[in-house]
């Protein structure tokens, strides 16, 4: 019985050495992994920045298109004699003029 217990203790110690070594290695490399992840979260890759900029530009272009449609409706109503529509059209036009400089102009493609 003693031999069996001693054998079990030796086998357990041998098996645990691998676990302990693995745990020690994980604990030792943890600060490096955490620092690396923090840097990844804190920095933005160029492709991510490009995607974000493209999304923002598309949103501004969509907003400008909405203003243009709204302005056209208001101008039709203004021409029909609605004074309030004229005031709204003027306000919408001012918003369009404020938004236009923030939208980059695409260079024309040669034909």
C-alpha positions as CSV (number, residue, x, y, z in Angstrom):
1,X,0.0,0.0,0.0
2,X,2.9,2.3,0.8
3,X,4.5,1.6,-2.5
4,X,1.2,2.5,-4.3
5,X,0.9,5.8,-2.4
6,X,4.6,6.6,-3.1
7,X,4.1,5.8,-6.7
8,X,1.0,8.0,-6.9
9,X,2.8,10.9,-5.2
10,X,5.8,10.6,-7.6
11,X,3.4,10.4,-10.6
12,X,1.4,13.4,-9.3
13,X,4.6,15.5,-8.8
14,X,5.8,14.7,-12.3
15,X,2.5,15.6,-13.8
16,X,2.2,18.8,-11.8
17,X,5.6,20.0,-12.9
18,X,4.3,20.6,-16.4
19,X,1.3,22.5,-15.1
20,X,3.4,24.6,-12.7
21,X,5.9,25.4,-15.4
22,X,3.1,26.4,-17.8
23,X,1.4,28.6,-15.1
24,X,4.7,30.3,-14.3
25,X,5.3,31.0,-18.0
26,X,1.8,32.4,-18.3
27,X,2.2,34.6,-15.3
28,X,5.6,35.8,-16.6
29,X,4.3,36.7,-20.0
30,X,1.0,38.2,-18.9
31,X,2.3,41.8,-18.5
32,X,3.7,41.7,-22.0
33,X,0.4,40.4,-23.4
34,X,-1.6,43.0,-21.5
35,X,0.7,45.9,-22.7
36,X,0.4,44.7,-26.3
37,X,-3.4,44.5,-26.1
38,X,-3.5,48.0,-24.6
39,X,-1.4,49.4,-27.4
40,X,-3.6,47.7,-30.0
41,X,-6.7,49.2,-28.4
42,X,-5.1,52.6,-28.1
43,X,-3.9,52.9,-31.7
44,X,-5.9,52.9,-34.9
45,X,-4.6,51.2,-37.9
46,X,-4.5,53.1,-41.2
47,X,-7.2,50.9,-42.7
48,X,-9.5,51.6,-39.8
49,X,-8.8,55.3,-40.0
50,X,-9.6,55.2,-43.7
51,X,-12.8,53.3,-43.2
52,X,-13.9,55.7,-40.5
53,X,-13.1,58.7,-42.7
54,X,-14.9,57.2,-45.7
55,X,-18.0,56.5,-43.5
56,X,-18.0,60.1,-42.2
57,X,-17.7,61.5,-45.8
58,X,-20.6,59.3,-47.0
59,X,-22.8,60.4,-44.1
60,X,-22.1,64.1,-44.9
61,X,-22.8,63.4,-48.6
62,X,-26.1,61.8,-47.7
63,X,-27.0,64.7,-45.4
64,X,-26.2,67.1,-48.2
65,X,-28.5,65.2,-50.6
66,X,-31.3,65.3,-48.0
67,X,-30.8,69.1,-47.8
68,X,-30.9,69.4,-51.5
69,X,-34.2,67.5,-51.8
70,X,-35.6,69.6,-49.0
71,X,-34.4,72.8,-50.5
72,X,-36.1,71.9,-53.9
73,X,-39.4,71.2,-52.2
74,X,-39.2,74.4,-50.2
75,X,-38.4,76.4,-53.3
76,X,-41.4,75.0,-55.2
77,X,-43.6,76.0,-52.3
78,X,-41.9,79.4,-52.1
79,X,-42.6,79.9,-55.8
80,X,-46.3,79.0,-55.2
81,X,-46.4,82.0,-52.7
82,X,-45.7,80.4,-49.3
83,X,-43.5,82.9,-47.4
84,X,-42.6,80.5,-44.7
85,X,-41.3,78.0,-47.3
86,X,-39.1,80.9,-48.6
87,X,-37.7,81.3,-45.1
88,X,-37.2,77.6,-44.6
89,X,-35.5,77.4,-48.1
90,X,-33.1,80.2,-47.0
91,X,-32.3,78.3,-43.8
92,X,-31.8,75.0,-45.7
93,X,-29.5,76.7,-48.2
94,X,-27.4,78.1,-45.4
95,X,-27.1,74.6,-43.9
96,X,-26.0,73.3,-47.3
97,X,-23.4,76.0,-47.6
98,X,-22.1,75.2,-44.2
99,X,-21.8,71.4,-45.0
100,X,-20.3,71.7,-48.5
101,X,-16.7,72.6,-47.5
102,X,-16.5,69.4,-45.3
103,X,-17.1,67.2,-48.4
104,X,-13.9,66.5,-50.4
105,X,-14.1,66.9,-54.2
106,X,-13.3,63.9,-56.2
107,X,-10.9,64.6,-59.2
108,X,-12.5,64.0,-62.5
109,X,-11.4,60.9,-64.4
110,X,-9.9,61.6,-67.8
111,X,-12.0,60.3,-70.7
